[in-house]
Amino acid sequence: MILSIVTNLSVGSLILLFFWVFAGSLGVPGGAITMIAYGSLAGSVSKLILFMVISFVAAVIGDILAYELARKLSNKLRDKLRNFFFFRNNEPKARNLLNKYGFYIIFFTRFALVNLCAVVSYVSGLEKVNRKKFIFAVISGEFLFAIIYPLIGFTLGEIFSSLINAINYFIVAILLIILIIYFVGPNLYKRFKF
């Protein structure tokens, strides 16, 4: 079953999805939008599930990589990260939330506060948050992330598809009415001479 789905999809598009979500976990913007877009293009539940699995794996690997890099390269990486707008502006907020809420902020930034996701991953590594707690929070939060965003796209894709079909039928009906009036109207006018 999976093999038939993959053969119907471009392998390149699946690789692109993986790397875009992976990069999103490291701080590149657009991971959630990409997942919504792929969800809207799924067309079937089996493709949607494949997109969810790929997104989940990519996000978890990216989050753990960000954490491990920050844990191993603490001061060097912190200085490099502060050159980037997304980190520099959100580091104090992420550090404060991490100190107050720990596990919960790691969990919620995976799917609800996605703009802080990468920053919290890096700060968790810099602060040497317990690895097991971090990984558990990441896996559970990214599971929701990988379900919610492609599902939003899938639902919106179905709605847009239905809306586009309705608009197409309306346009065809208007064109038919115009054509009928154009071809039949002059004959009716001549016949009844209003």
FENZI-V553296 format. One record per pair of residues at least 6 apart in sequence whose ideal C-beta (glycine too) atoms are under 8 Angstrom apart, sorted by sequence separation. I is the first residue (numbers start at 1). J is the second residue. D is the distance in Angstrom with one decimal. If there is no record, write none. Layout:
[[I J D] [I J D]]
This chain:
[[24 30 6.4] [25 31 7.0] [42 48 4.0] [81 87 4.2] [82 88 5.0] [24 31 2.2] [70 77 5.5] [81 88 7.7] [98 105 5.6] [109 116 4.6] [110 117 6.0] [6 14 7.1] [20 28 7.7] [23 31 7.1] [24 32 7.1] [69 77 5.9] [70 78 7.6] [97 105 4.4] [98 106 7.4] [105 113 7.8] [109 117 4.6] [39 48 6.1] [42 51 6.0] [82 91 7.3] [20 30 6.5] [21 31 4.8] [24 34 7.4] [81 91 7.7] [124 134 5.3] [20 31 6.1] [94 105 7.9] [105 116 7.9] [109 120 4.6] [39 51 6.2] [21 34 6.5] [38 51 4.8] [20 34 4.5] [21 35 6.5] [106 120 5.9] [94 109 8.0] [105 120 6.2] [106 121 7.9] [35 51 7.2] [17 34 6.6] [38 55 7.8] [121 138 7.7] [17 35 7.7] [106 124 6.2] [97 116 7.4] [35 55 5.3] [17 38 5.5] [94 116 5.5] [98 120 6.2] [93 116 7.1] [97 120 7.4] [106 129 7.4] [90 115 7.3] [94 119 4.3] [98 123 5.6] [90 116 5.8] [93 119 8.0] [94 120 4.9] [98 124 6.4] [102 129 7.3] [106 133 7.7] [110 137 7.4] [31 59 7.3] [91 119 6.2] [95 123 5.3] [106 134 6.1] [110 138 6.4] [86 115 7.9] [90 119 4.4] [94 123 4.7] [98 127 6.5] [103 133 5.4] [107 137 4.4] [110 140 7.9] [111 141 5.5] [87 118 7.7] [98 129 7.2] [102 133 7.4] [106 137 3.8] [110 141 2.7] [111 142 7.4] [114 145 7.4] [86 118 6.9] [87 119 5.7] [91 123 6.5] [95 127 7.3] [106 138 6.7] [109 141 7.2] [110 142 5.0] [21 54 7.5] [25 58 7.3] [86 119 6.7] [103 136 7.8] [104 137 7.9] [107 140 6.1] [108 141 6.8] [111 144 4.3] [17 51 6.4] [21 55 4.9] [25 59 5.3] [103 137 5.1] [107 141 4.4] [110 144 6.9] [111 145 3.9] [24 59 7.3] [87 122 6.7] [106 141 6.9] [110 145 5.0] [14 50 7.6] [18 54 5.3] [22 58 4.2] [25 61 7.6] [26 62 5.5] [17 54 5.5] [18 55 8.0] [21 58 4.0] [22 59 7.4] [25 62 2.5] [111 148 5.8] [9 47 6.9] [17 55 6.7] [20 58 8.0] [21 59 5.3] [24 62 6.9] [25 63 4.8] [111 149 7.9] [8 47 7.8] [18 57 7.4] [19 58 7.3] [22 61 6.2] [23 62 7.1] [26 65 7.0] [27 66 7.6] [14 54 6.0] [18 58 4.5] [22 62 4.3] [25 65 7.4] [26 66 5.5] [5 46 5.4] [9 50 7.7] [17 58 7.4] [21 62 7.1] [25 66 6.1] [81 122 6.0] [5 47 5.8] [6 50 7.4] [1 46 6.8] [5 50 5.5] [77 122 7.3] [63 110 7.4] [2 50 6.9] [78 126 5.8] [77 126 7.6] [59 110 7.4] [70 121 7.3] [74 125 7.8] [66 118 6.0] [70 122 4.5] [74 126 5.6] [69 122 7.7] [70 123 7.3] [72 125 7.9] [63 117 7.3] [67 121 5.1] [70 124 7.3] [71 125 3.9] [66 121 3.9] [67 122 7.5] [70 125 2.8] [71 126 7.4] [66 122 5.4] [69 125 6.7] [70 126 4.8] [27 84 6.6] [29 86 7.4] [67 124 5.5] [68 125 6.5] [71 128 6.1] [63 121 4.9] [67 125 4.2] [27 86 5.4] [66 125 6.8] [27 87 6.7] [71 131 7.9] [67 129 7.8] [67 131 7.7] [67 134 5.7] [64 135 6.5] [67 138 7.8] [64 138 6.5] [63 138 4.6] [60 138 5.9] [60 139 6.0] [63 142 6.7] [32 114 5.3] [60 142 5.1] [31 114 7.5] [59 142 4.3] [56 142 5.8] [59 145 6.0] [56 143 6.2] [59 146 6.4] [56 145 7.6] [55 145 7.4] [56 146 3.6] [27 118 3.9] [55 146 4.4] [25 117 6.8] [26 118 6.0] [27 119 7.5] [24 117 7.7] [25 118 6.1] [53 146 7.4] [24 118 7.4] [52 146 4.8] [55 149 7.5] [27 122 7.8] [52 147 5.9] [55 150 6.4] [25 121 6.8] [52 150 5.2] [51 150 4.9] [52 151 8.0] [48 150 5.8] [48 151 7.3] [48 154 5.1] [42 150 7.1] [35 145 7.9] [39 149 6.7] [35 146 7.5] [39 150 3.4] [42 153 7.4] [38 150 6.2] [39 151 6.2] [41 153 7.6] [42 154 5.3] [32 145 7.7] [36 149 5.3] [39 152 6.4] [40 153 3.9] [35 149 3.9] [36 150 7.1] [39 153 2.6] [40 154 6.5] [43 157 7.8] [35 150 5.1] [38 153 6.5] [39 154 4.3] [42 157 7.0] [36 152 5.4] [37 153 6.1] [39 155 8.0] [40 156 5.6] [41 157 6.7] [32 149 5.1] [36 153 3.8] [39 156 7.9] [40 157 3.3] [35 153 6.7] [39 157 6.8] [36 156 7.3] [40 160 7.2]]
